[in-house]
Amino acid sequence: MASAVLLLAVVLLACLGYWLGRWRVVGAAGGAAVKPHSQPGFYGAYVALWCAVPALAVWSGWQLLQAPIIESLLIGALPPEVANLAPSRLGLALNDIKNLATGNIAGAAPDPVMARAAATYAALGRASGIAMTVAVLGIGVAGLMLGRRFVTPRLAARNRVERAIELVLGLCSMLAVLTTIGIVLSLIFEAIRFFDKVSIFEFLFGLHWSPQTAIRADQVGSTGSFGAVPLFAGTALITLIAMAVAVPVGLMAAIYMSEYAGPRIRASAKPLLEILAGVPTVVYGFFAALTVGPFIREYGEMIGLDVVTESALAAGLVMGFMIIPRVSSLSDDVIAAVPPALREGSLALGATRSETIRRVVLPAALPGIVSAILLAVSRAIGETMIVVMAAGLAANLTANPLQAVTTVTVQIVTLLIGDQEFDSAKTLAAFALALVLFVVTLVLNVVALRVVERYREAYD
């Protein structure tokens, strides 16, 4: 049975358990003097949890352990000349066997040994699927019957269901934290491997980026140069251009919609402005590459400037327009949350509307505005598609916005494209760059928290 069908069967069993648990307590309460401790729905939810939670736990564990166990059994069934291959070659052989078993390899007749191994792999997969179906459905039915047996009017079903929900929410929170820790540790471990091959000082302070390296010892190729300063400079340049567009326009749009626009204009202008946030980044990339870039080059040539088609200016301008909704929407919500009494008090003292906005409203909303700007900066630093299509891949160390540059995220994508060896400095460089981005984002968050703590104001 497919996983989706099996999960649907578990959901149907849980619904049946809900109905049985609810009906059991309603029927018991109808002919007894004892009033149920909880509402009937809690008893149904209690039985449904007994049914669904153990079944889903078995399904999740099976999904995690199925692949390594089947692979281990498959290796044990292979002939010694195949099973004793080097780990890298054995991995390739296992991939060929899996592709052959799933029908992803077409062409000449396969090797008999590989064909038998593919048949063994398919048989193990079918046996595992049947066993998983029986185990999950059996556990689900057993949990349903056991939970229904526990249901009595005296059972504190509400308390138990709420404790179970609290436990699930805690596990979800822990899962998010563990995922973050796992991401950070994976970056750190791979970055350490990279710095064993390349000096950290060369990486952080080197002025030349050329990560091409020879894959084999007998291959002619570059030894590679991993000075990441051009990437940092390109990222900073495009981010500054984008923020120079997004922050003023977005903040002024937020001020207008919150302080000047009427209800009808605000109701139509804000959704129209936020449509920009729903446009895919590849569309912005096409617009930058086909319209904005050539326009800037032609206009620059008219006034005697040397402008390339793929320039940092084109990418930064389009990225800035893409980020405007993030700044305007968040800033608008923060400005609208300023208590009306502050505005009315300022106006009552004789201040004009513009003076009230500059001296009362904006200072009161400053922590939220700073948070919106820093979120926009993080969005600009992490953008990839627009830079690839509008700014190019050249790692140039320049502060000229009319020249082509590249960013850290673009190089991460470039380094991981295609079949790569994860033991080479070229591939490991992507993790070092990602670690730098993580540190930069962490610093931005710390700065945002300090600004919020410094300028936070409490209102009654």
C-alpha positions as CSV (number, residue, x, y, z in Angstrom):
1,M,0.0,0.0,0.0
2,A,1.3,3.5,-0.9
3,S,2.2,5.8,1.9
4,A,-0.4,8.3,1.0
5,V,-3.1,5.6,1.0
6,L,-1.8,4.2,4.3
7,L,-1.9,7.6,5.9
8,L,-5.5,8.1,4.6
9,A,-6.4,4.8,6.2
10,V,-5.0,5.9,9.5
11,V,-7.0,9.2,9.3
12,L,-10.2,7.2,8.6
13,L,-9.5,4.9,11.5
14,A,-8.9,8.0,13.8
15,C,-12.3,9.4,12.6
16,L,-13.9,6.1,13.4
17,G,-12.3,6.2,16.8
18,Y,-13.6,9.7,17.4
19,W,-17.1,8.7,16.5
20,L,-17.0,5.5,18.7
21,G,-15.5,7.3,21.7
22,R,-18.1,10.1,21.5
23,W,-21.0,7.7,21.0
24,R,-19.8,5.5,23.9
25,V,-19.8,8.3,26.5
26,V,-23.1,9.8,25.1
27,G,-24.8,6.3,25.4
28,A,-23.3,5.7,28.9
29,A,-24.4,9.2,30.1
30,G,-27.9,8.7,28.8
31,G,-28.8,5.9,31.2
32,A,-26.6,6.7,34.1
33,A,-26.8,9.2,36.9
34,V,-23.1,10.1,36.6
35,K,-22.4,13.2,34.6
36,P,-19.5,13.0,32.2
37,H,-16.4,14.8,33.3
38,S,-15.8,16.4,29.9
39,Q,-17.7,17.2,26.7
40,P,-18.3,14.3,24.4
41,G,-15.9,15.6,21.8
42,F,-13.0,15.2,24.2
43,Y,-13.8,11.5,24.6
44,G,-13.8,11.1,20.8
45,A,-10.5,12.9,20.5
46,Y,-9.1,10.7,23.3
47,V,-9.9,7.5,21.3
48,A,-8.7,9.1,18.1
49,L,-5.3,9.9,19.7
50,W,-5.0,6.4,20.9
51,C,-5.5,5.2,17.4
52,A,-3.5,7.7,15.4
53,V,-0.5,8.5,17.5
54,P,1.0,5.0,17.8
55,A,0.2,4.2,14.2
56,L,1.9,7.4,12.9
57,A,4.9,6.7,15.2
58,V,5.3,3.2,13.7
59,W,5.0,4.6,10.2
60,S,7.6,7.4,10.9
61,G,10.0,4.9,12.4
62,W,9.5,2.5,9.5
63,Q,10.2,5.2,7.0
64,L,13.4,6.2,8.7
65,L,14.8,2.6,9.1
66,Q,13.4,1.0,5.9
67,A,16.0,2.3,3.4
68,P,19.2,1.4,5.4
69,I,17.8,-2.0,6.4
70,I,16.9,-2.9,2.8
71,E,20.3,-1.6,1.6
72,S,22.1,-3.7,4.2
73,L,20.1,-6.8,3.2
74,L,20.8,-6.1,-0.4
75,I,24.6,-5.8,0.1
76,G,24.5,-9.1,2.0
77,A,22.8,-10.7,-1.0
78,L,25.3,-9.4,-3.6
79,P,28.2,-11.5,-4.9
80,P,31.5,-11.0,-3.0
81,E,33.1,-9.2,-6.0
82,V,30.4,-6.6,-5.9
83,A,29.8,-6.4,-2.1
84,N,33.6,-5.9,-1.4
85,L,34.0,-2.9,-3.7
86,A,35.2,0.4,-2.4
87,P,32.5,2.5,-0.8
88,S,32.3,5.0,-3.6
89,R,32.1,2.3,-6.3
90,L,29.6,0.3,-4.2
91,G,27.4,3.4,-3.9
92,L,27.4,3.8,-7.7
93,A,26.5,0.1,-8.1
94,L,23.6,0.4,-5.5
95,N,22.3,3.4,-7.4
96,D,22.3,1.4,-10.7
97,I,20.5,-1.4,-8.9
98,K,17.8,0.9,-7.6
99,N,17.4,2.6,-10.9
100,L,17.1,-0.8,-12.6
101,A,14.5,-1.9,-10.1
102,T,12.4,1.2,-10.6
103,G,12.7,1.1,-14.4
104,N,14.8,4.3,-14.7
105,I,17.5,2.7,-16.8
106,A,16.7,2.1,-20.5
107,G,18.8,0.7,-23.3
108,A,20.8,-2.6,-23.6
109,A,20.0,-5.7,-21.5
110,P,21.4,-5.3,-18.0
111,D,24.2,-7.5,-16.5
112,P,22.7,-10.7,-15.1
113,V,24.2,-10.0,-11.7
114,M,22.6,-6.5,-11.6
115,A,19.3,-7.9,-12.8
116,R,19.2,-10.4,-10.0
117,A,20.2,-7.7,-7.5
118,A,17.4,-5.5,-8.8
119,A,14.9,-8.3,-8.5
120,T,16.0,-8.8,-4.9
121,Y,15.8,-5.1,-4.2
122,A,12.2,-5.0,-5.6
123,A,11.2,-8.0,-3.6
124,L,12.6,-6.6,-0.4
125,G,10.7,-3.3,-1.1
126,R,7.4,-5.1,-1.6
127,A,7.9,-7.2,1.5
128,S,8.7,-4.1,3.6
129,G,5.6,-2.3,2.2
130,I,3.3,-5.2,3.1
131,A,4.8,-5.5,6.6
132,M,4.6,-1.8,7.2
133,T,0.9,-1.8,6.1
134,V,0.1,-4.7,8.4
135,A,2.0,-3.2,11.4
136,V,0.6,0.3,11.0
137,L,-3.0,-0.8,10.5
138,G,-2.7,-3.4,13.3
139,I,-1.3,-0.8,15.7
140,G,-4.1,1.6,14.7
141,V,-6.9,-0.9,15.3
142,A,-5.4,-2.0,18.6
143,G,-5.1,1.6,19.8
144,L,-8.7,2.3,18.8
145,M,-10.0,-0.7,20.7
146,L,-7.8,0.0,23.7
147,G,-8.8,3.7,23.8
148,R,-12.5,2.9,23.5
149,R,-12.2,0.5,26.4
150,F,-10.8,3.2,28.6
151,V,-13.7,5.6,27.9
152,T,-16.0,6.0,30.9
153,P,-18.0,9.0,32.1
154,R,-15.5,9.4,35.0
155,L,-12.5,9.7,32.7
156,A,-10.9,13.2,32.7
157,A,-10.7,13.1,28.9
158,R,-10.3,16.9,28.5
159,N,-7.3,17.0,30.7
160,R,-5.6,14.1,29.0
161,V,-6.3,15.4,25.5
162,E,-5.0,18.8,26.4
163,R,-1.8,17.3,27.9
164,A,-1.4,15.3,24.7
165,I,-1.8,18.4,22.6
166,E,0.7,20.3,24.8
167,L,3.2,17.4,24.3
168,V,2.7,17.5,20.5
169,L,3.2,21.3,20.5
170,G,6.4,20.9,22.6
171,L,7.7,18.3,20.3
172,C,7.1,20.5,17.3
173,S,9.0,23.4,19.0
174,M,11.8,21.0,19.8
175,L,11.9,19.8,16.2
176,A,12.3,23.4,15.0
177,V,15.1,24.0,17.5
178,L,16.9,20.7,16.6
179,T,16.5,21.5,12.9
180,T,18.2,24.8,13.4
181,I,21.0,23.2,15.5
182,G,21.5,20.5,12.8
183,I,21.8,23.1,10.0
184,V,24.3,25.1,12.0
185,L,26.4,22.0,12.9
186,S,26.4,20.8,9.3
187,L,27.7,24.2,8.1
188,I,30.3,24.3,10.8
189,F,31.6,20.7,10.2
190,E,31.8,21.1,6.4
191,A,33.4,24.6,6.8
192,I,36.1,23.1,9.1
193,R,36.8,20.6,6.3
194,F,37.2,23.4,3.9
195,F,39.5,25.4,6.1
196,D,41.7,22.3,6.5
197,K,42.3,22.7,2.7
198,V,42.3,26.5,2.4
199,S,43.5,29.0,4.9
200,I,40.8,31.0,6.6
201,F,42.8,34.2,6.2
202,E,43.0,33.6,2.4
203,F,39.2,33.0,2.4
204,L,38.2,36.0,4.4
205,F,40.8,38.5,3.1
206,G,41.8,37.1,-0.3
207,L,41.0,39.4,-3.3
208,H,40.7,36.8,-6.0
209,W,38.0,34.2,-6.4
210,S,38.5,31.4,-8.9
211,P,37.3,28.1,-7.3
212,Q,38.2,25.9,-10.3
213,T,40.3,23.0,-9.2
214,A,41.6,19.8,-10.9
215,I,39.4,16.8,-10.0
216,R,42.1,14.1,-10.6
217,A,45.8,14.1,-10.0
218,D,46.5,13.6,-13.7
219,Q,44.2,16.3,-14.8
220,V,45.4,19.7,-15.9
221,G,43.5,22.4,-14.0
222,S,43.8,25.3,-11.8
223,T,44.7,24.9,-8.1
224,G,41.9,27.3,-7.3
225,S,41.8,30.7,-5.6
226,F,39.3,31.2,-2.8
227,G,39.5,34.8,-1.8
228,A,35.9,35.7,-1.0
229,V,36.2,39.5,-0.6
230,P,34.9,40.1,-4.2
231,L,31.8,38.0,-3.3
232,F,31.3,40.0,0.0
233,A,31.7,43.2,-1.8
234,G,29.3,42.3,-4.6
235,T,26.7,41.2,-2.1
236,A,27.1,44.4,-0.1
237,L,26.9,46.6,-3.3
238,I,23.7,45.0,-4.6
239,T,22.2,45.0,-1.1
240,L,22.9,48.7,-0.7
241,I,21.4,49.6,-4.0
242,A,18.3,47.5,-3.3
243,M,17.9,49.1,0.2
244,A,18.4,52.6,-1.3
245,V,15.3,51.9,-3.3
246,A,13.2,49.8,-1.0
247,V,13.6,51.7,2.3
248,P,12.6,55.3,1.2
249,V,9.9,54.2,-1.2
250,G,8.5,51.6,1.2
251,L,8.6,53.8,4.3
252,M,7.0,56.7,2.5
253,A,4.3,54.5,1.1
254,A,3.7,53.2,4.6
255,I,3.4,56.7,6.0
256,Y,1.0,57.8,3.3
257,M,-1.3,54.8,3.7
258,S,-1.3,55.0,7.4
259,E,-1.5,58.8,8.0
260,Y,-2.8,60.5,4.8
261,A,-4.8,58.1,2.7
262,G,-8.5,57.7,3.2
263,P,-10.1,54.3,4.0
264,R,-11.1,53.7,0.3
265,I,-7.6,54.5,-1.1
266,R,-5.9,52.4,1.6
267,A,-8.2,49.5,1.0
268,S,-7.2,49.4,-2.7
269,A,-3.6,50.7,-2.6
270,K,-2.2,48.3,0.0
271,P,-3.3,45.1,-1.7
272,L,-2.1,46.4,-5.0
273,L,1.3,47.2,-3.5
274,E,1.5,43.8,-1.9
275,I,0.9,42.1,-5.2
276,L,4.6,42.8,-5.9
277,A,5.5,40.3,-3.1
278,G,3.7,37.5,-4.9
279,V,5.5,37.9,-8.2
280,P,8.1,35.0,-8.6
281,T,11.7,36.1,-8.4
282,V,12.4,34.6,-11.8
283,V,9.9,37.1,-13.3
284,Y,11.9,39.9,-11.7
285,G,15.0,38.4,-13.1
286,F,13.6,38.3,-16.6
287,F,12.5,41.9,-16.2
288,A,15.9,43.0,-15.0
289,A,17.8,41.1,-17.8
290,L,15.5,42.0,-20.7
291,T,14.3,45.5,-19.8
292,V,16.1,47.3,-17.0
293,G,19.7,46.1,-17.9
294,P,19.5,47.1,-21.6
295,F,17.8,50.4,-20.7
296,I,20.6,51.4,-18.2
297,R,23.2,50.4,-20.8
298,E,21.6,52.5,-23.6
299,Y,21.0,55.5,-21.3
300,G,24.6,55.3,-20.0
301,E,26.0,55.2,-23.5
302,M,23.9,58.3,-24.3
303,I,25.7,60.3,-21.6
304,G,29.1,58.7,-22.2
305,L,29.2,56.1,-19.5
306,D,30.6,52.6,-19.9
307,V,27.8,50.3,-18.7
308,V,27.6,46.6,-19.1
309,T,24.2,44.9,-19.7
310,E,24.6,42.7,-16.6
311,S,25.3,45.3,-14.0
312,A,24.9,45.6,-10.2
313,L,22.7,48.6,-10.7
314,A,20.1,46.7,-12.7
315,A,20.0,43.9,-10.3
316,G,19.9,46.2,-7.3
317,L,17.1,48.4,-8.7
318,V,14.8,45.5,-9.5
319,M,15.6,43.8,-6.2
320,G,14.7,47.0,-4.4
321,F,11.3,47.1,-6.1
322,M,10.8,43.5,-5.1
323,I,11.5,44.3,-1.5
324,I,9.3,47.4,-1.3
325,P,6.2,45.4,-0.1
326,R,8.1,43.9,2.8
327,V,9.2,47.3,4.1
328,S,5.9,49.1,3.4
329,S,3.5,46.4,4.8
330,L,5.4,45.8,8.0
331,S,6.1,49.5,8.6
332,D,2.4,50.3,7.9
333,D,1.3,47.8,10.5
334,V,3.8,49.2,13.0
335,I,2.8,52.9,12.4
336,A,-0.9,52.0,12.6
337,A,-0.3,50.4,16.0
338,V,0.9,53.7,17.5
339,P,-1.8,54.8,20.0
340,P,-4.1,57.5,18.6
341,A,-3.7,59.4,21.9
342,L,-0.1,60.3,20.9
343,R,-1.2,61.8,17.6
344,E,-4.1,63.7,19.2
345,G,-2.0,65.1,22.0
346,S,0.6,66.3,19.5
347,L,-2.0,68.0,17.3
348,A,-3.7,69.5,20.4
349,L,-0.4,71.1,21.3
350,G,-0.3,72.9,17.9
351,A,2.0,70.6,15.9
352,T,1.2,70.1,12.3
353,R,0.5,66.6,10.8
354,S,4.0,66.3,9.3
355,E,5.6,67.4,12.6
356,T,3.5,64.9,14.5
357,I,4.7,62.1,12.1
358,R,8.4,63.1,12.3
359,R,8.6,63.8,16.1
360,V,5.9,61.5,17.6
361,V,4.7,58.7,15.3
362,L,8.0,57.6,13.7
363,P,10.0,57.6,17.0
364,A,7.3,55.5,18.6
365,A,7.3,53.1,15.7
366,L,11.1,53.0,15.3
367,P,11.7,49.5,16.7
368,G,9.2,48.0,14.3
369,I,10.5,50.0,11.4
370,V,14.1,48.9,12.1
371,S,12.9,45.3,12.3
372,A,11.2,45.6,8.9
373,I,14.3,47.1,7.4
374,L,16.6,44.4,8.7
375,L,14.2,41.7,7.4
376,A,14.4,43.4,4.0
377,V,18.2,43.4,4.2
378,S,18.1,39.7,5.0
379,R,15.9,39.1,2.0
380,A,18.2,41.1,-0.2
381,I,21.3,39.2,1.0
382,G,19.6,35.9,0.3
383,E,18.3,36.7,-3.2
384,T,19.8,34.6,-6.0
385,M,17.7,34.5,-9.2
386,I,17.7,38.2,-9.9
387,V,21.5,38.4,-9.4
388,V,22.1,35.4,-11.7
389,M,20.0,36.8,-14.5
390,A,20.8,40.5,-14.2
391,A,24.3,40.8,-12.6
392,G,26.1,37.8,-13.9
393,L,28.6,35.4,-12.4
394,A,31.8,37.5,-12.6
395,A,33.5,37.9,-9.2
396,N,34.8,41.4,-9.7
397,L,36.1,43.5,-6.8
398,T,34.6,46.8,-7.6
399,A,32.5,49.5,-6.1
400,N,31.2,50.6,-9.5
401,P,27.5,49.8,-9.8
402,L,27.7,49.9,-13.6
403,Q,30.0,46.8,-13.7
404,A,29.1,43.1,-13.4
405,V,29.4,41.6,-9.9
406,T,28.2,38.4,-8.2
407,T,27.0,37.5,-4.7
408,V,27.6,34.9,-2.1
409,T,24.3,33.1,-2.8
410,V,24.9,32.9,-6.5
411,Q,28.3,31.3,-5.9
412,I,26.9,28.8,-3.5
413,V,24.4,27.7,-6.2
414,T,27.2,27.6,-8.9
415,L,29.5,25.5,-6.7
416,L,26.9,22.9,-6.0
417,I,25.5,22.5,-9.6
418,G,26.1,19.2,-11.3
419,D,28.0,16.1,-10.1
420,Q,30.5,17.3,-7.5
421,E,32.9,15.5,-5.1
422,F,32.2,16.6,-1.6
423,D,35.9,16.1,-0.7
424,S,37.1,18.9,-3.0
425,A,37.7,22.5,-1.8
426,K,35.5,23.8,-4.6
427,T,32.4,22.1,-3.2
428,L,33.3,22.6,0.4
429,A,33.6,26.4,-0.3
430,A,29.8,26.6,-0.6
431,F,29.5,25.6,3.1
432,A,32.1,28.2,4.2
433,L,30.1,30.9,2.3
434,A,26.9,29.7,3.8
435,L,28.4,29.9,7.3
436,V,29.5,33.5,6.6
437,L,25.9,34.3,5.6
438,F,24.6,32.7,8.7
439,V,27.0,34.8,10.9
440,V,26.0,38.0,9.0
441,T,22.3,37.2,9.6
442,L,22.9,36.5,13.2
443,V,24.7,39.8,13.7
444,L,21.8,41.6,12.0
445,N,19.3,40.0,14.3
446,V,21.4,40.9,17.4
447,V,21.6,44.5,16.2
448,A,17.8,44.6,15.6
449,L,17.2,43.3,19.2
450,R,19.5,45.9,20.6
451,V,17.8,48.7,18.7
452,V,14.3,47.4,19.8
453,E,15.5,47.3,23.5
454,R,17.1,50.7,23.3
455,Y,14.1,52.5,21.8
456,R,11.1,50.4,23.0
457,E,8.4,52.5,24.6
458,A,5.5,51.2,26.7
459,Y,2.1,52.7,26.4
460,D,-0.9,52.3,28.7
